[in-house]
Amino acid sequence: MSSKKESAALVGVGAAACAVCCAGPILGFLVAIGLGTALGVAIWGVGALIVGAVAAVFVVVRRRRRAAACVSEGDGVALVELTERTHR
């Protein structure tokens, strides 16, 4: 064999060894990033749902209290007097 073929084979073996040796830590790092992202999305998502539920309950209770406060004590009939429109 020529020296070029031997050096190419040596480079190929070195690249394969590097890929085998470094694949585990690289994949572990990528998995850690993925799990951290999933956990962050889950935590922020649950937090947003809780805040949204509390805000919705607050708004509903507030609207019901306002609606209850606006109910008149009478029989529910309001008398309206119609008048003629005067021109200016």
Residue pairs with C-beta under 8 A, 6 or more apart in sequence:
72 78
